Amino acid sequence: MLSLLDSIGYGEWILHALLWLPLVGMVLVLMGPEARAKQLAFVWSLVVLGLSLGLWWAFDPGIGTFQFESSIPWIASWGVSYAVALDGISLFMVMLTAFTTAVAILGSFNYIKKHERAFYALMLLMETGVIGVFISIDLFLFYVFWEITLIPMYFIIGVWGGERRIYSAVKFFLFTAFGSLLMLVALLYLFFAAQAISGEPSFAYQALLNVPLSLQEQLWLFGAFCLAFSIKVPVFPFHTWLPDAHVEAPTPGSVVLAAVLLKMGAYGFLRFLLPFFPAAAQHPTVVTLMMVLGIIGIIYTAWVAAVQPDAKKLVAYTSVAHMGFVVLGIFALTVNGLQGGLMVMISHGISTGALFLLLGMMYERRHTRLIADFGGIGRVTPWFATAFMITALTSIGLPGTSGFVGEFLALLGTFQARPVMAIIACSGVIFAAYYMLPMVQKVFFNALEKPENKTMPDLSRRELVILGPMVALMIWIGVQPGPFLRRMEPTVHAVIEQVTGNGLQAQGGHEEEALVTFSSTSPLENEGGEEESSPTHPGDEE
C-alpha cells in the first residue's frame, strides 16, 4: 500500500485535495437539484474520507516533525503563506473529521426536510474549515479557517435547530467569537515581536514559535490563547453555550459539534499554547488552575447530567466531562498524559457522535427525547439496543473499548505529575456510570408499558451502515490501541521537549518511567518490513 501511494505522489497533493474537495462539492451541491443534494454531498464526503484513509499508511510513524509540508506565498507584504502540513496530532484529527462528516451527512437523510441544498453545502463548508484548522502551519491561515467554522455551524443551528435555535445559535457565536478576538490580539503581538527581531513580516509557525518572550509576556499571551481554546473545548466555566447548542442543533450538527469542533480547542492547546509559551505552560499556578478546572468539569457536569430528563441534554453535558480528561492529560505534560488526551479526543468523537446519531434515530421514531417517554424498547429493537449499549459503555470507559484507553492513559499521566488530582479525577469514572447506566436502563430495559414503544422499528440498513463502522472503531481502538499510539508518540515527545526544554526529566521522572505502561525495548517492524528503534505498544501488529 505504501509503495502504491508513493508511486502516485500521494504526499505531494493529498492535503490540498482534502482541504479543497469539500469546497468543490459545496459548489456542486448548490448548483444541483434540491432532490439530489444529500446524495451528492454524501458522495463527495466519501471521496474525502477515502483519500484521508491513505494517510494511515503514507504517514511515517517514526517522525515527530511535520510531514507532507507545502508552502506557497499568499499575501507577501504581510508575510502570509498558504502553508499546510501534518504530524502525529493533526493526522487523527483530519481522519476523524473526514469520517464524522460522511457519517453525519448519511445520518441526516431522514432528518433534514427543508432547504436541503443549503444544509448540505454548509456541512461541506464546515469540513473544509475544520480540516484547514488542523493542517495550517501559517497562523494567519489558521485563524481564517478557525473563523470560517463559525459561519456554517451558526446557520445549521439557527435554521434547522429546535424551538430555541436562534438563542442557541447567537450564544454559540458570541462565546466563540469573543475568544477568537482575544486570540487575534495575541497573534498580532507575536507577529510584530517576530518582525522586530527578523525585520521580515511572517506568520509562519516556526517563525512565531521561536520569538523570545519574557515570563510576563508569556503569561498574558497564554491567557489570551487559552481563553479562546478553553471556550471551544469547552472548559468549565466557559461551557454554558454547549448544552444549548447541542440540544437545539439538528442531529448532524450535534454530531459534528461533538466529534470535531470541540477538538479544535484541545488541538489549539497542543499545537500553539504549550509550544509557544513553555514557561507559562509550566508555571505551577497555571498548571494547577487548568487541572482544577478540568476536574470540576468532570465532576460537576457529571452531576448535572445525572438529573437531566432530556436524553440529548444528558449526553451534551457528558461532552464537558470527557473533555475535562483531555485537559488533565494535556497539562500533566507527560507522554502518557498527552497520548491519553488525544485518545480521549478520538474516542469521544466516535462514541458521542454515535450517541447523538442514536438519539436522533429515536427522535425520528417517537418525536421525543424525554427519557420517561421510553421503556423496554430493547425487546422490540434488539439491534438498536445493542448499538446503544456498546456506545454507552464506551462513553463511560469500559475496559476493552476506546473510552478506557484514553481515560486510563490520561489518569496515568496525571498521576505521574499530580497524584492527588488524578485520584480525585478517578471519581469521574464512577459518576459516568451513575448518569449513563440509569438512562440506558430506563430507555431499554424497564417494563414495556407505552403502546407507542411496542411498535418502534429496529435499525434500518442505512442506520446499520452508519453505526457499524463506529461500533467497530470503538472496539478496535479498545483492543488494539498500539497502531494509534505509535503514530502519535514521536510528535507527543516533540511537544513535551519543546515545553520543558530538557525532555521529560523536567517533570521529575525519566522517559522510561513515562512510558512504563506501553514501552518495550524490542525493535518495531514497520509496514515496509524495516526495523525501527522506537518503542512498541501492546497490540501493535497491524
C-alpha positions in Angstrom: 0.0 0.0 0.0 2.8 2.4 0.9 4.7 1.8 -2.4 1.4 2.4 -4.3 0.9 5.7 -2.6 4.5 6.7 -3.2 4.1 5.8 -6.9 1.3 8.3 -7.4 3.0 11.1 -5.4 0.3 10.9 -2.7 2.1 13.0 -0.1 2.6 15.9 -2.6 -1.1 16.6 -3.2 -3.2 14.9 -0.6 -3.5 17.7 1.9 -4.6 20.1 -0.8 -7.2 17.6 -2.0 -8.5 17.0 1.5 -8.8 20.7 2.1 -10.5 21.9 -1.2 -12.5 18.9 -2.4 -15.3 19.6 0.1 -15.5 23.2 -1.2 -15.8 21.9 -4.7 -18.6 19.6 -3.5 -20.3 22.5 -1.8 -20.4 24.4 -5.1 -21.8 21.4 -7.0 -24.5 20.8 -4.3 -25.6 24.4 -4.6 -25.7 24.2 -8.4 -27.5 20.8 -8.5 -31.2 20.0 -8.0 -32.6 20.1 -4.5 -33.8 16.5 -4.7 -30.2 15.2 -5.2 -28.4 17.4 -2.7 -28.0 14.8 0.0 -26.7 12.1 -2.3 -24.2 14.4 -4.0 -22.9 15.7 -0.6 -22.6 12.2 0.7 -20.6 11.1 -2.4 -18.2 14.0 -2.0 -17.8 13.3 1.7 -17.0 9.7 0.8 -14.3 10.8 -1.7 -12.7 12.9 1.1 -12.9 10.0 3.5 -11.4 7.6 1.1 -8.5 9.9 0.4 -7.9 10.5 4.1 -7.6 6.8 4.8 -4.4 6.8 2.8 -2.8 8.9 5.4 -2.8 5.9 7.7 -0.2 4.2 5.5 1.5 7.2 4.0 2.3 8.8 7.4 5.7 7.9 8.8 5.2 7.0 12.4 8.9 7.4 13.3 9.0 11.1 12.6 7.8 13.7 15.1 8.0 16.7 12.9 5.7 17.9 10.1 5.1 15.7 7.1 3.6 16.4 3.6 4.6 20.0 4.1 3.8 22.6 1.4 4.0 26.4 1.4 3.0 28.9 -1.3 3.3 32.7 -0.8 -0.2 34.2 -0.4 0.0 37.8 0.8 3.7 38.5 0.6 3.6 42.0 2.0 2.1 40.6 5.3 4.3 37.5 5.3 1.2 35.3 4.9 1.6 31.9 3.1 -0.7 29.1 2.2 1.2 26.6 4.3 -0.1 23.2 5.2 1.4 20.1 6.9 0.6 17.1 9.1 2.0 15.5 12.2 1.0 12.8 14.7 -1.5 15.1 16.3 -3.3 16.5 13.3 -3.3 13.1 11.5 -6.0 11.7 13.6 -8.0 15.0 13.7 -8.1 15.1 9.9 -9.2 11.5 9.6 -11.8 11.9 12.4 -13.2 15.0 10.6 -13.5 13.2 7.2 -15.1 10.1 8.9 -17.5 12.2 11.0 -18.7 14.4 8.1 -19.5 11.4 6.0 -21.4 9.7 8.8 -23.3 12.9 9.8 -24.4 13.5 6.2 -25.7 10.0 5.8 -27.4 10.2 9.2 -29.3 13.3 8.2 -31.1 11.8 5.2 -34.4 11.4 7.1 -33.9 14.3 9.4 -33.4 17.3 7.1 -36.6 18.2 5.2 -36.2 21.8 4.3 -33.5 23.9 2.4 -31.6 20.7 1.7 -29.1 22.2 -0.7 -28.2 24.9 1.7 -27.8 22.5 4.6 -25.5 20.0 2.8 -23.5 22.9 1.3 -22.9 24.2 4.8 -21.8 20.7 6.0 -19.2 20.6 3.3 -18.0 24.1 4.0 -17.7 23.1 7.7 -15.5 20.2 6.6 -13.1 22.5 4.7 -12.9 24.9 7.6 -12.2 22.2 10.2 -9.6 20.4 8.1 -8.0 23.8 7.4 -7.6 24.4 11.1 -5.9 21.1 11.6 -3.4 21.3 8.8 -2.5 25.0 8.7 1.1 25.9 9.7 0.7 29.6 8.9 -1.1 31.3 11.8 -2.9 33.8 9.7 -4.3 30.9 7.6 -5.1 29.0 10.8 -7.1 32.0 12.1 -9.0 32.3 8.8 -10.1 28.7 8.9 -10.9 29.0 12.7 -13.3 31.8 12.0 -14.8 30.1 8.9 -16.1 27.2 11.1 -18.3 29.6 13.0 -20.4 30.5 9.9 -21.8 27.1 8.9 -22.5 26.0 12.5 -24.3 29.2 13.3 -26.7 28.7 10.4 -27.0 24.9 11.0 -28.2 25.6 14.5 -30.2 28.8 13.7 -32.1 27.5 10.6 -32.5 23.7 11.2 -32.5 23.7 15.0 -35.2 23.3 17.6 -37.6 25.9 19.2 -34.8 27.9 20.9 -32.5 27.7 17.9 -31.9 31.5 17.5 -30.9 31.9 21.1 -28.6 28.9 21.0 -27.0 30.0 17.7 -26.3 33.6 18.9 -25.0 32.3 22.2 -22.6 29.9 20.4 -21.4 32.6 18.1 -20.9 35.3 20.7 -18.9 32.9 23.1 -16.6 31.6 20.4 -16.2 35.0 18.6 -15.2 36.7 21.8 -12.4 34.2 22.5 -11.3 34.4 18.9 -10.8 38.2 19.1 -8.6 37.9 22.1 -6.6 35.2 20.3 -6.2 37.6 17.3 -4.8 40.3 19.5 -2.2 37.8 20.9 -1.4 36.6 17.5 -0.7 40.1 16.2 1.5 40.7 19.2 3.6 37.7 18.3 3.7 38.8 14.7 5.1 42.2 15.4 7.5 40.8 18.0 8.9 38.4 15.4 9.1 41.2 12.8 11.0 43.4 15.2 13.6 40.7 15.5 14.0 39.4 12.0 13.0 42.5 10.1 10.7 40.5 7.9 6.9 40.0 8.3 5.9 36.4 8.8 3.0 34.4 10.2 4.9 31.1 9.7 4.6 28.6 12.6 8.3 28.2 13.1 8.9 32.0 12.9 6.5 32.8 15.6 7.4 29.7 17.7 11.0 31.0 18.2 10.1 34.5 19.4 11.8 35.2 22.7 9.3 36.3 25.3 9.6 37.2 29.0 7.6 35.3 31.6 5.1 38.2 31.9 4.6 38.3 28.2 4.1 34.6 28.0 1.5 34.7 30.8 -0.5 37.4 29.1 -0.4 35.8 25.7 -1.0 32.3 27.2 -4.2 33.8 28.8 -5.5 35.2 25.5 -4.9 32.0 23.5 -6.1 29.8 26.4 -9.4 31.6 26.8 -10.1 31.2 23.1 -9.3 27.5 23.2 -11.0 26.9 26.6 -14.3 28.3 25.2 -14.1 25.9 22.3 -13.2 22.8 24.3 -15.2 23.9 26.5 -13.5 24.1 29.9 -15.6 24.9 33.0 -16.9 27.6 33.5 -17.0 28.5 29.8 -19.1 25.5 28.9 -22.6 27.0 29.2 -23.0 27.5 25.5 -22.5 23.9 24.7 -25.7 22.2 26.2 -27.9 24.8 24.5 -26.1 24.3 21.2 -26.3 20.5 21.3 -29.9 20.3 22.3 -31.2 22.8 19.7 -28.9 21.7 16.9 -30.2 19.1 14.4 -28.7 15.7 14.8 -25.9 16.0 12.2 -25.0 19.4 13.7 -24.7 17.9 17.1 -22.5 15.1 15.7 -20.1 17.4 14.0 -20.1 19.8 17.0 -19.2 17.0 19.5 -16.9 15.0 17.2 -14.7 17.7 15.7 -15.5 21.3 16.7 -14.7 20.7 20.4 -11.4 19.1 19.4 -10.3 22.3 17.8 -9.8 23.8 21.3 -7.8 20.9 22.6 -5.8 20.9 19.3 -5.0 24.5 20.0 -3.6 23.6 23.4 -1.2 21.1 21.9 -0.3 22.9 18.7 0.1 26.5 20.0 -0.4 27.0 23.7 2.2 24.6 25.1 5.0 25.1 22.5 4.6 28.8 22.1 4.5 29.7 25.8 6.5 27.0 27.6 7.4 29.0 30.7 3.7 29.9 31.2 2.6 26.3 30.5 4.9 25.0 33.3 4.0 27.8 35.8 2.7 26.0 38.9 -0.2 28.3 39.3 -1.3 27.9 35.6 -1.0 24.2 35.7 -2.9 23.9 39.0 -5.6 26.2 37.7 -6.1 24.3 34.4 -6.1 20.9 36.1 -8.6 22.0 38.8 -10.9 23.4 36.1 -10.6 20.1 34.3 -11.6 18.2 37.4 -14.5 20.5 38.2 -15.7 20.0 34.6 -15.5 16.2 35.0 -17.4 16.0 38.4 -19.8 18.9 38.2 -21.1 18.2 34.7 -21.5 14.5 35.6 -23.8 15.5 38.5 -25.7 17.9 36.2 -26.1 15.2 33.5 -27.4 12.7 36.1 -30.6 14.7 36.7 -31.4 15.6 33.1 -34.9 14.4 31.9 -33.9 15.0 28.2 -31.5 12.3 26.9 -29.9 14.6 24.4 -29.1 17.2 27.1 -27.7 14.5 29.3 -25.3 13.4 26.5 -24.4 17.1 25.9 -23.2 17.5 29.4 -21.1 14.4 29.1 -19.0 16.1 26.5 -17.8 18.6 29.0 -16.9 15.8 31.4 -14.9 13.9 28.7 -13.0 17.0 27.6 -12.1 17.5 31.3 -10.0 14.3 31.0 -8.3 15.8 27.9 -7.4 19.0 29.8 -6.0 16.9 32.6 -3.9 14.8 30.3 -2.5 17.7 28.3 -1.4 19.8 31.4 0.1 16.7 33.0 2.9 17.2 30.4 3.8 13.5 30.3 3.8 11.2 27.4 1.0 9.1 28.8 -1.0 12.2 29.7 -0.8 13.7 26.2 -1.4 10.4 24.4 -4.3 9.8 26.8 -5.8 13.2 26.0 -5.5 12.5 22.2 -7.1 9.1 22.6 -10.0 10.6 24.6 -10.5 13.1 21.8 -10.6 10.3 19.2 -12.9 8.1 21.3 -15.2 10.9 22.3 -15.6 11.9 18.7 -16.7 8.4 17.8 -18.8 7.4 20.8 -20.5 10.7 21.5 -21.1 11.2 17.8 -22.7 7.8 17.7 -24.9 8.6 20.8 -26.2 11.7 19.1 -27.0 9.7 16.0 -28.8 7.1 18.1 -30.8 9.7 19.9 -31.7 11.3 16.6 -32.9 8.0 15.3 -35.1 7.6 18.5 -36.5 11.1 17.9 -37.3 10.3 14.3 -39.4 7.3 15.5 -41.1 8.8 18.6 -40.7 12.6 18.2 -39.5 12.9 21.8 -36.2 12.8 23.7 -37.6 12.6 27.2 -36.3 9.5 29.0 -39.6 9.0 30.7 -41.4 8.5 27.3 -39.4 5.3 26.6 -39.1 2.0 28.4 -38.4 -1.6 27.4 -37.7 -0.8 23.8 -34.8 -3.2 23.8 -37.3 -6.1 23.5 -38.6 -4.8 20.1 -35.4 -3.2 18.8 -32.5 -5.6 19.7 -30.0 -4.2 17.2 -30.8 -0.7 18.3 -30.3 -1.6 22.0 -27.0 -3.5 21.2 -25.5 -0.5 19.4 -26.7 1.9 22.1 -25.3 -0.3 24.9 -21.9 -0.7 23.3 -21.7 3.0 22.7 -22.8 3.9 26.2 -20.2 1.5 27.7 -17.6 3.1 25.6 -18.6 6.5 26.8 -18.2 5.5 30.5 -14.8 3.9 29.7 -15.4 0.2 30.0 -12.2 -1.9 29.5 -12.0 -3.3 26.0 -13.4 -0.1 24.5 -11.7 3.1 23.2 -13.0 5.1 26.1 -11.0 3.1 28.6 -7.7 3.5 26.7 -7.9 7.3 26.6 -9.1 7.8 30.2 -6.7 5.3 31.7 -3.7 6.9 30.0 -4.9 10.5 30.8 -5.3 9.5 34.5 -1.9 7.6 34.5 -0.1 10.6 33.1 -1.8 12.9 35.6 -0.9 10.5 38.4 2.8 10.8 37.4 2.6 14.6 37.7 -0.1 15.3 40.3 -1.2 12.1 42.1 -3.9 13.8 44.3 -5.6 15.3 41.3 -5.6 12.0 39.5 -7.2 10.3 42.4 -9.9 12.9 42.6 -10.5 12.8 38.8 -10.9 9.0 39.1 -14.3 9.6 40.7 -15.5 10.9 37.3 -15.4 7.3 36.0 -17.9 6.3 38.7 -20.1 9.3 38.1 -20.1 8.5 34.4 -21.7 5.1 35.2 -24.1 6.9 37.5 -25.5 9.1 34.8 -25.3 6.8 31.8 -26.4 3.4 33.0 -29.7 4.5 34.6 -30.6 6.2 31.4 -29.9 3.0 29.4 -31.9 1.0 32.0 -35.0 3.3 31.8 -35.0 3.5 28.0 -34.3 -0.1 27.0 -34.8 -2.5 29.9 -37.7 -1.3 32.1 -41.2 -2.5 31.5 -42.6 -2.1 28.0 -45.7 -0.1 29.0 -46.5 2.6 26.4 -48.1 1.3 23.3 -46.1 3.6 21.0 -42.9 1.8 22.1 -44.3 -1.6 21.3 -44.2 -0.9 17.5 -41.0 1.0 17.4 -39.0 -0.2 14.4 -35.4 -1.5 14.7 -32.4 -0.2 12.8 -32.7 0.1 9.1 -30.0 -0.9 6.6 -28.9 2.7 6.3 -28.6 3.1 10.0 -26.7 -0.2 10.3 -24.2 1.1 7.7 -23.9 4.3 9.8 -23.4 2.7 13.2 -21.5 -0.4 12.2 -18.1 1.3 11.5 -18.5 3.4 14.6 -19.0 0.5 16.9 -16.2 -1.4 15.2 -13.8 1.5 15.8 -14.8 1.7 19.5 -13.9 -2.0 19.9 -10.8 -2.0 17.7 -9.2 1.0 19.4 -10.0 -0.5 22.8 -8.4 -3.8 21.9 -5.6 -2.6 19.6 -4.5 0.9 20.7 -0.9 0.3 19.6 -1.1 1.5 16.0 -2.7 4.7 17.1 -0.3 5.4 20.0 2.7 4.6 17.8 1.8 7.2 15.2 1.2 10.0 17.8 4.1 9.2 20.1 7.0 11.0 18.3 5.0 14.2 18.0 4.0 14.0 21.6 7.7 13.7 22.6 8.5 16.7 20.4 5.8 18.8 22.1 6.9 17.9 25.6 10.6 18.6 24.8 9.6 21.9 23.3 7.8 22.8 26.5 10.3 21.5 29.1 13.5 22.3 27.2 15.2 19.3 28.6 12.8 16.4 27.9 10.6 14.6 30.4 13.2 14.8 33.2 11.7 18.3 34.0 8.7 16.5 35.3 10.7 14.8 38.0 10.9 11.5 36.2 12.6 9.7 33.3 11.4 9.0 29.9 11.4 5.3 30.6 9.0 5.9 33.6 6.7 8.0 31.5 6.4 5.0 29.1 6.1 2.4 31.8 2.8 1.1 30.6 3.4 1.0 26.8 7.2 0.8 26.3 9.3 -2.1 25.2 12.9 -2.4 24.2 12.2 -4.8 21.4 12.5 -3.5 17.8 9.4 -2.5 15.9 8.8 -3.7 12.4 7.1 -1.1 10.3 4.8 -1.5 7.4 7.7 -1.7 5.0 9.4 -4.5 6.8 12.3 -2.4 8.2 13.1 -2.3 11.9 12.8 0.8 13.9 14.2 1.7 17.3 11.1 3.4 18.6 9.2 1.7 21.5 6.3 -0.6 20.7 2.8 -0.7 22.2 0.6 -3.7 23.1 -1.4 -4.9 20.2 0.9 -3.1 17.7 0.5 -5.7 15.0 -1.4 -4.3 12.0 
